[in-house]
Amino acid sequence: MFNTYKHTSVLENAMIKKQLNKLLEVVELECKNGSEDSYYEEDREEWVKHHEYIKNLRLDLKKGRLK
């Protein structure tokens, strides 16, 4: 899925981060939908936990905290 290079440039890293951010947006949305659609409270709590984790990871990547 992602191209790996021996010597990555800044542009290639930015492109990989952009692709990863889009992927995390999709996963975050699915976790949110899972929390809203779950019948049992325990399942909802688990989906919410994963949603928050993915959301924080995506925001950290976007703000440059992960390199």
N, C-alpha and C positions, 0 to 999 in steps of 0.2 A: 504494500500500500504506500508506504513512504520510501522515497529514494534515500539511500544512505551514501555518502560520499566520503572519500578519504580526507579531503580538506573542504570543510563546509564554509561557505561564505556567509556574510550577514544576511544577504538576500535569501539564500536557501533556508537559513534558520527561520527567517520571518515567514517564509512560505509554509514551512512545516508547522510553525506555531499557529498560523492562520487556519490551516487544515485541521489541526488538533482542536482549536477553539470551536470550529464548526461542528466537529464530531461530538465534543462535550456539550454543545448546545442541544443537539439531538437527544443525547443520553439524559441530560437534565430535564428536558421536556417529557420524556417517557417516564422518568421517575416521578415527576409531578403528576402526570396522568395516572400512574399507578397508585399514588397516594389518594387521589380523588375518587378513583373507581373501586378501591378495595372495600370489601364488605366488612371485614373484621378490623377492629381497632388496632390489634397487634400488627397486622399487615400494613396498615396505614402508617403507623409509627416507624416501621422499618423502611418504607418507601420515603418518608420524610427525611429520615436520617441519611439515606443515600443521596437524596436530592440536595440537601444542604452540603454534603461533602463534595459532590460534583460541581455545585455552584461556586463554592469557595475555591476549588481547584481551577475552574475556568477563569474566575476573576483574578486569581494570583498570576495565572499565565498571561492574561490580558494586561495587567499592570506591570509586568516585567519582573515579578518576584521570583519566577522560575526562569532559568536560562538553559 
